[in-house]
Amino acid sequence: MAVSFCGKRLLLTRTNLFANPRRHGYIVLVPEIGEDLPEKNPLSSATGLPEFNNVTIEKCVGAIGQQAIAAEKSVRAIEERLEQAAAGTAPPVTDVIKDIILPLEATGAPLETTWGIAKTLYLGNSSRMPTKSYLTIHERARGARRAKFNSVPIYRTLKGALAEGRTKPDGELGGEERRLLQKYVLEAKLSGIEVDGSSKLELNEILERLAQERSRFAGKRDVAVKKYQQVIEDPALMKEFPPNLLQSLATDPSQAMKGPWRITLQPAVAERFLEYCGDRTHRWNLWQADTRKCSIHTDKSLENSSHLESIRALRKRQAKLLGYESYVHMSMETKMAGSVEAVRNALDELHRYAKPAADGELSTLERFAGEQGFRGPLDIYDVPYWKRRHLATVHQFDQEALKDYFPLPRVLAGLFQLAEQLFGVRIVERVGVDVWHEDVRFYDVLETGPNAPADPIGGFYTDFYSREDEKLAVADNAGWMVGIGSRSAAAPGARPLAALICNFPAPLYGKPSLLTLDDVQTLFNRFGKALQHLLTVCRYSDVAGLSNVEWDAVEVSGHVLTHLLHDAGTIRAISAHYTNEDPLPEPCVEAIQRRRTHLAGYRLCRELYLANLDLQLHLTSDYWLDVMRKLYPHYHPFPLDRKDAHPCSLVAIASGDWGAAYYGHLWSRMIAADVYSAFAEAKEPAARQEVGRRFRDTFLALGGGCHPGEVFRRFRGRDPSPTALLQTLGIYKPQTVGGGGGSAAAHPKAAGKEEQQQQQ
């Protein structure tokens, strides 16, 4: 319900209704925006594409309100029918797909499309869709979507059909339908549908307190990051910084080379500063501020230690009430790994090779630093700087110089050609499409081959250029793949739509957008995720594309494309000097490939540490500081600083969605490396194309309609192994004692959490 209060419209919720007992003025209750809107989605044109030029906050709120009401009414109607059937006053439901799933699909798919349109506009032009407005839409959509998973009659009926293995008396339950029903049943179970009485009240209280604690944790971390500022006025300290970085740090961008420069704890800034600052004292100052933020050693009002302990305790109790041994065991329900043991086996196997490799790499790096005049042993805050210097000096890798060979048009053309060669799709720009900015482009995805249909099978928007005050600033220049519309059995003619949104440099002074290698990797990664969304063959939106893919497998397709990027042939195909089309010199091709293996053992150890830290924090009740102190020496060759409190600012684990799941980033990389090894083994073009088609028919096509363990077996003919990742990183050395490269596959579990499809 919306209200008009002293001339302002407010969303009437329990929270704001009781927030202020004293009210001045008057309240007029009015219908929620959207109840009186026409049947047609006001955000879509006759072509089926969104009318982004005409999309407004009011239209988005109106559409989401209308569709949320429709989705909730659909749930209530199905519940009434099921209750009447149970009471014997109506015929029993004999076909759960026809009578339950399809009606929910018919109202749920349009809701998801409007949600996707709003998210695309939010990420692509936040001036037209501010954060506050988007969060209103986001929460309304989430609430409506949860309704179908929180319905007791629907849960019991689908659980019974799943147990019987039938959707109707004369119809066996197919693989995609089984996954669909498993999703509904598991989502309901994890929401506490089987918990009742006082335990239900306690669970609701825990979830409410968890939301509060997570919000406080993230809020304090954000304040701590913004609070720290260091102004550097001496140009000598900034002499190694590239011009574009200097410009982004300068207090006055027009005086980028002169300064002063403002250094903050924003991850993208802090990481680049440690990489380019030649003064060790300044590196130490920034590093210690970064690792001590949100601890008792700095501003006590911003400490997160108490919130971290509360979050851990609440999650543990939540898991117990839902019937799990720990929060990690609960997490395994939505993961490809399937068990704590499978995760530990994979992480231990990776660590067995990573630790000795890291020791050797750091010895080499320390010798190099000594040869360059550095005195004393390296410390952890020295590694980023000397790593860059070593890579440039010994391996001739210069990211700034390489940019001239990666103009965006050339990279994009090469990427589309790769997709056509390997996956049998042709990507063609369509002009005259409604977009949210003049730089946005739209592409149709078409099948290739002699009997290919003429109509597109999907389409996607690209919004690549950074625009100040319009796009979110994120670490590592990360981009997003937004699923706008999915395949749906309720709309057989609808084609999947997606958007790729990045923050690449805009063309300037006649130059095209020139990409760093990191930018190119971001583009390939997000394009891989887009292909999985666009090329799905699943019939139901709840399991199509990335929806319902287990969290530790959701990044696989993106990582596979990143691996393909590092093939020498791909590097040559996507590169040429922007002025004269000169090919990238062969030493540069080799330098790009060497970069992937440079300090790979050291980097892998740090990732393994975070993955294990996350698991231990959610498996034990030991104080977080004791957990950190016990684990740290196993993965780091450097002593732990006595005031280091980095767990107090690990937002992804404590307040984000990766608690007890952080290992999933590594697991996805492990699976992707094993997938890529099939491409690497195919030496001839025809063999490589066959692998590409097999990858399309499995990972890109089956989406969340098939367990990723089974998807991998269909593609590779065996279970996955950590060996391929170790080989890709150049740190695998066959060992005769104790074997190596054992299977990391686990028993398939049920479907993944619905929220994962919103992760980018």
N, C-alpha and C positions, 0 to 999 in steps of 0.2 A: 504494500500500500504506500502511495506517495501522499504527501501533505503539502499544503500551501501555508507557510508560516510567515506572517509579516511580509508577504510579497515574495518569499523565497520558497523554492520547492525542495523538500527533504524526503529522503527515503525513510519510512517509518519502520524502525526495528525495535526489538526489546531493549537494545543497548541505549539508543538515543531517546527512546520514549521515557525512560526513567532517569536519564542523565541529569536533568535539571528540574527539580520539583517546582520551582517558581517560574512561571511563564508569563510574559507580558505580551499583549496583543491577542490575537485569536487564531484558532486552528480550524481549517476547513478540510474535511476529508474528501479526496477526489480519487477517481479510479487510477490504478497503476497505468503509467504510460504504456500503450501498446494494446490494451484490451479492446479498443475500438478501431484498431488499424485493419486495413483490408487483408484478405487471405494471402495475397501475394507478398513476398518479402520485399519491402520498400528499398532494400539495398541492392537488388539485382536488376539487371537489364533484360531485355527480350532475348539477348544472346546467351543468357545464363551466367555471364560474368558480372562481377560487382560493379556498380556505378560509383567508383571511388571519387569522381569529381563532385558527386552529389551527396556523398556520405557525410553525415554530421553526427555529433554526439547525440543529439535528440533522436535522430533516426535509429542509431545503434541501440540506444536505451529502449526506445519504443519497440524495435524488432525483438530484442532479447527478452523484453517483458512479455510480449505476445507469445513468443515461442516457448518461454519457460512455463507460462500458464498452460499452454497446450500440452507440453510434456508432462506436467504434473497432473493435469486432467486425465491424460491417457493412462497414467499409472493408477489413478483412483478408479477409473472405469474398469480396468483389468482386475483390480482388487475386488471390486463389487461382484464381478462375474464369477471369480474364483470362490468367493465366500458364498454366493448363491448356489454354486455347483456343490460345494461342500455341505450345504444345508439341504440339498436335494430339491431346491426350488428352481433350478436351471440345469440344462444339460451339462454333463461334465466336459472339461476341456480335453480334447483328444489329440490335438496337434499344437504343441507348444510354440513351434516356429510361426505358424499362421496366426494363432490366437494371442500370442504374447510378444514374441520377438519382433515380428513385422510391425505391429502397431506402435511399439516403442521406437523402432527404427524410423517410422514415418514422422514422428514428432522430434526425435532426438537428432537426426541428421541435419535438419535446417538450423537447429540451435547451434550445433557445432560449426556450421558454415558462418553464421553471424558472428560467433565468438572468434573465428579465425579472421574474419574481415576486420573486426575491432582490434585484434592483436596486431595484425599487419599494419594498420594505420598508426597504432601506438608506437610500434618499433620504427616505422618508416617516416612518421611525421608527428611527433609528440605535441607539436603546437596545435594540431587539429584534434588530437586525442590525448589530452593530458593524463598523467599517471592516475590522478584521483578519479577521473571519469572512467578510465579503463578498468580500474580495480572494482568499481561499482558493477560494471558489466561482467567482469571476471567472476566475482563472488555470486552474482545472480545466476550465471550459467552453471557454475559448480554446484550450487544448491539444487538447481533443477535436475542436473544430471545425477546427483546422489539419490534422488527420490526412487529411481528404479532399482537401485542396489540396496535400499533400506526398507523394501516392502516385504513383510513376512509372508503373505500369501504367494507372491511371485517367487520368493526364495524357496519355499517348501515345494512348490510345483516343479520348478526347474531342477531342484535337487533330486526329486523323485524321478524325473525323466532321465537325468544323468545316471542315476543308479540303475535304471532299467535298460539304459543304452538305446532308448527309442525316443523320437520326437512325436510319433503317433503309433497306434497299434500295429500298423502294417509297414512302418518305415524305420529302418535302422538309422542310428545316429552317426552321421558322417564326421570326418575329422574336423572340419571347420566348425560344424555345429557343436561338436563336443567341446572344442576350445571356447566357443561362445558361451555355452552353458557353464563351463568351468569358471569363466570370468565372472559371470553373475554370482555364482555361488561363493567364490572366494572373496569377491569384493564385499558381499554381504557379511560373510564371516568376519573379515577383518574390520568391518565397521561395528561389530559387536552384536549382530542380530541374534546370536545364540545365547547371549548373556541377558539375564533377566533379574528382576527383584532388586535387592540392595546393591548387587554387583553392577547392575546396569547404571544405577545412579552414580556409583563410584567411578565407573568407566567414563561417563559423561563429564564428571567433575575433573577427572584426570586429563581428558582431551582438552577441556577448556583451560586448565592450568598450563598444560603443555604449550598451547598456542600463545599464552601470555608470556611464558618463560622464553620461548623461542623468539618472540618479538622483542623482548627486552635485550636478549643476547645480541641479536642483529643490530638493534638500535644503538646500543652502547659501542659496539664495534664501529659502526658508521661514524658516530661522534668522535671516537678516538682517532680514526683515520683522518677526519677533516680537521681535527684540532692541531695536529702536528704540521708545522710548516718551517722550513729552513730556507732562508733567502741567501743565495750565493751571489756575490758581487765581483769576485775575482775571475776574469775570463780564463786565467791559466788553469783553473780547476776544471774548466769545461772544454778544454781544447780538443779532446778526443771525441766529443759528442757530435753526431751527424747533424747537419743543418736543420732538417725537419724536426728532430727531437728538441733542438735548442729553441726553435720557434714555438713548439708546444709548451715549453717550460718557461719561456720568457714572460715577465710581468707585462711587457709591452711587445707584442709579436713583431712590430715594425723595427724593434731594436734587438732582434734575435741573436745577433753576433756580439752585441755589446753588453746585454744584460740590463739589470739583474735577472736571476732566474729563481723561480719558486719550486722547491722540492717538497713533495708531500708523501704520505704513506699509501696513496692510491696504488694498488698492485702494479699497474702498468708503468707508473712513474718509478716506484721503488726498484723494480726489477731492472729497468733500463739504467737507472742511476748506478746500481752496483756493477752493471756490465761495462759502463763507460767511464766511471770516475777513477782517475789514476791515483787519487790521494787516499791512502789507507785509513787515515783518521776520520775523514768524512764518510767513508764506507762503513766504518765501525759505528759511528754515531747514528747513521740511518738504520743499520741492521739491528742495533740494540733497541732503538725506539720501536722498530717493527715487531720484534719478538717479545717485547715487554708490554705492549699496549694491552689494555683491558686487564691488567694484573694489579696486585697490591703494591707493586714497585713504582707505579706511576700515579695517575689520578685515581684515588680510592673510590670516588663516586662512579667511576666507569669500570670497576672490576667485574669480571664475568665468571669468576671461579664459582661463586654461589649459584649462579644461574646454570652453569654447566653441570654441577652436581645435582641440581633439581631436575634438569632435563633427563639426565641418566636415570635417576630414581623413578621418575614418572614413566619413562619408557619401559623400564623393567616391570613396574606394576601393571602397565597396560598389557604387556605381553603375557604376564601371569593370568590376568583376568580373561584373556582370550585363549588361554590353554597352552601357552608355549613356555618352554624352559627359560628362554631369554629373548630379548629384543632381536638378537642376531638370528635365533632360530625362527622367529616370526618373519624376519626379513627374507629368509631363504624360500618362503612360500612364493615369492614374486621374482625369483632369480633363476637363471639358467643353471647355475652351479648346483642348486638344489639342496646342499648340505654344507655345514660348517667344515666338515672333514674334507670335502672336495676343494673348498676354497683354500684351506690351510695347505693341502698337498701341493696345489699349484703355486702358491706364494712361496712355500719352502723350496720348491724345485727352482724357481726363478732366483731366489736368494742364494742358492748353492753356487750358482755361476756368477751372479752379479757382484757379490762381496769381494772375491779375489780379483775380479776384473777392475773394480773400483779402486782397490788398493794399488794396483799397478798403474792405473790411469793417473791417480793423484801423485804418485812418485814421479812419473814423467812430467806432469804439470809443474811440480815443485822444482825439478831440475831446470825446466825451461825458464821459470820465473827467476831462478838464480842466475842463469845466463844473461838475463835481461837487466840485472842489477838489483833484484829483490833480495832483501836480507831477512833471514829467519824463516821458520816454518810457516806454511800457508795455514790460514784459518778459514772457516766456512764462508765468511763474508768476502774473502779474497778470490774464491773460486770463480764467480761469474766474470770478473774482470780478466783474470789470466786465462780463463777458458776462451774468451773472445780473442784475446791476443794470440794465443797458441793456434787457434783455428785459422786466423788470418795469416800468421807468419809461416807456420809449418805446412798448413794444408791449403793456403791461398784462397780461403773463403772470405769474401768481402760482400756482405749483404747489400750495402749501399751501392757498390759498383755494379752488382748483378741486376739491379732494378732496371737499368736501361735495356736489358734484354727480355724483360717481361712486361711489355705493354698489355693492358687488359684486353683489347680486341684480339690480339694474337693468342693470348692464353685461352680466352673463351672459345675461339674458333678451334683450337687444338683440343680442348676439353670436349666440345660437341662432336668432333670427328672421332675421338676415342670412344664416346658413347655409341656412335653409329657402328664402328668397327666391332666392338665387343658385345654390345647389348641389342643391336638391331633396331635402334630408334633414330629417327631423323628429327633434328630440332631446328625449327624455322621461326624467324621473328614475324609477328603479326602486327601491323600498324593500325592506327585508328582505334585502339582500345582505351577505355577509360582508365586513367592512372592517377595516383595521388601526388605525383611530381613529374616535371618534364623530363627528368633523367631516368625515369622508370621505363623499362621495356617489358614486353610480353612475348613469350615464345610458346608455340604449339609443339607438342610431342607427337610424332607420327611413326607408325610402323614402317619398316622397310621391306623390300622383297617384292616379287612379281605379283603376288596376290594380296598385297597389303591394302587394307581399307583406306579410302581417301580422307576420311574424317579423322581429326586428332583423337588420341586416346587420353590426353591430358594436357595441361598447360601450366606455365609458371611465370611469375613476375620476377624481375631483377631490379634491385635498388642498391647499387654498389657504392655510391660516393658518400663520403662523410659530409654532413651538413651541421654546422654548429647551431645549437639551440633547437635542433629538430630531431636528432637521433641520440639514443642513449650512449654515453661514453662507457666503454667496458675494457677490462684487461685484455691484453694480447690481441687487440683489434678483432675480437671474436665476432662472428656473424651469426645469423639465425636462419633456420629453415622453418617456416611457418606453414603448417598444413591448413589451407583455407577450406577446401571441400574434399570429401572422401567419396570413394565408391560406396554405393548404398543399394540394397535390395529394394528399398522403398522408392528409389528413383533410378530405374535401370539405365536411363539415357544420360544421367549426370556423369561428368568426367571429373577426375581428381584435379584439384588446383592447389598450387603451392606458391610461396614467395621466398626468394633468397635476398636477405637484407644484410649488407656489410658496411664497413666504414673505411673503404679504400680511399686513397687520395684522389681528388677530382682532377680532371684535365686542367692544365694551367699553361698560359703563354704558348699555346700551340702544341704543347706536349700532351700525349695521351696519358691516361692514368697509368703510372708505372708502379708495379707491384713488387714488394719484397718477397722472398721465398716464403716467409710466414704467411703473407697475404695469399699467395698461390695455394698453400696448404689449406688455409681456411676455405677458399673457394672450392677446392676439390672435395674436402670433407663434407661441406654443406650440400654440395651437389649430389654426393653419394646418398645422403639422407633423403634428398628430394626425389631421387630415382626410386627409392624404396616406397615412398608415399605415392608416386605417380604410376608406377608399373605394377601395383598390386593386382592380383586377380581375385582377392577375397570379395565375397558378395555382401558382407555386412560391415557397416562402418565401425562397429565396436571392435573388430579384429582386422580391419584393413590397414595396409601400410605399416606405420610404426605403432599404431594403437594396439595395445595388448602384448607387445614384444617385451620380454623380460628385461628388467633394468640393466642387467649386466651384459645384455646383447644388443641394446638399442643403438649403440654407437658403431656396431660392426661395419655396416655398409660404408659409412663415412671414412672409417680407417682403411678399408680396402682400397678406396679411390686414392687415399693419400699414399698408400704403398705403390699403387700404379704410377703415381706422379714421379716416383724416384727411379723408374725405369729409364735407362739412357735414351731409348727411342722416344718416350713420352716427353722427356726434358727437351729434346731437340725439336719435337713437333710443336711445342707450345712457346718456343723462344725464338727471338730474332731482335736485333738492335732496332730500336724504334725509328732511327733516322735513315738507315740504309739497308735494312733487312739482312745485315750480316749475321751469320749463324753464331750461336754461342760457342766460344772456343772449347775444345775438348778438355783442357785442364779445368775449366769452370764446371763442366758436366761432372767430372770426377770429384771436384771439391764439394759439389752439392750432395753427391752420394756419400762422401766421407763424413759430411756433417752429421748424418743420421747416426753414425756409429761413434762419433766423438764424445768421449766421457759417458758412453752409454751405460756402463756398469754403475757409475756414480749416480747418474740420473735415475736409473732403475731402483737403486737402493733407497733413494729418497721417497720414491713412489711406494715402494714396499713398506717403508716405515709408516707412512700415513695410512695405508690400507690396514696394517696390523694394529696401529694405534686406535683406529676407529673400531675395529673388531673387539679389542681388549676393553675399551671403554664401555662397550655394550654387552660384554660377556661377564665382567667382574664387577664387584662393588668396591674395589680398592680405590683410594683417593686418586684423582686424575694425575696429580703430581708424581705419585709413586709409580703409576702405570707408565708415564712418560720417561721417568728416570730409568726404569727397568728396560724398556724397549730401545731407547735412543742409542746406546753403545753398540747394539747388534747391527745397526744399519749405518752409523756415522763414524768415520775415523777421527772426528774432531771431538774434543771434550764438550760436554753440555754446560753452557753458561749457567751459573747458579741462579740468575734472575730470569732465565728464559721461560716464558709462559705462553708459548705459541698456541697450545690447545684452547686458550681463552679467547682466541680470535678466529678459530676455524669454523666459519659460518656454514660452509657446506655440510659439515658433519653435525654440528650442534643445533643450528637453527634452519638449515636448508633441508633438502629432501634426500641427502646422501648418508644419513646416519645409518650405521650397520650395513652400508652399501657402497662405501667409497672404493672398495676393492673392484667394483664393477667397471671402473675406468680401465684398470689393468686387464681385467678379464676380457673386455671387448677388444683390446689391443691384441691379446693373446689369440683369440679366435680369428681376428682379422688377418694376423700374420700367417696363421695356418691356412686360411682361405687363399691368401695371396700366393703362398708357396705353390699352389696348383697352377697359377698363371706363370710363375717363374720356371716351373718344370716344363711348360709347353714352349718349345723352342721355335716351332714353325708357325707362321701366321694362321694357318687353318686350324691347328691344334689350339692356339690361343683363342681363336674365335669360338671354338667349341666349348672351352672353359668359360668364356664370357657368357655364352647362351645358357650354360648350366647354372652359372651364378644368377643370371636373370630369372631362370625358372625356379630357383630355390629362394635365395635370400631376398631378391627384389620382388618376387611375385607372391610368396606365401605369407609374408608379413606376420601378423599375430595370430593367423589361423592355424599355425603349426608350431609346436614347441621348437625353440632354436636348436636344441640338441638333435632332434630329428631332422631339422633343416640342414644342419651341418653334415649329418651322416648321409643324407641324400646327395649332398654336393661332393663330399670327400670320400665317402665309402668307408669311413671309420670314425672313431671318436677323436676329439681334438687333443692336442699335445702342446706343452709350453716350448718345445724344442724350436719350432719355427720362429717364434719371437726372439729367442736367444740368438738364433742364426742371423736373423734380420739385423739385430743390434751388433753383430760381430763379436759376441762374447761366449758363443757356444764352443766348448772343447770337449769332445767325447771322453767320457770317464768310464773306465772298466769296473771300478768298485762302486757298487750300489746302483748301477744302471744309470739311466738318465732319460729325460724326455718321456716320462710315464704319462699315461692318459690322465687328462684333467676333466674328462666328462663326468657328469653326475646323473643321477636318476632324474628323469623329467618331473617337474612339478607343475602345478596348475598355473593359470594365467597370471600376468603381472598387474600391478596397480594401474588404475585408469590414469592417475596424475602424470605418469611418465610421458605420455604423448605431448604434454605441454613443455617438456624439457628441451632446451635447444643447445 
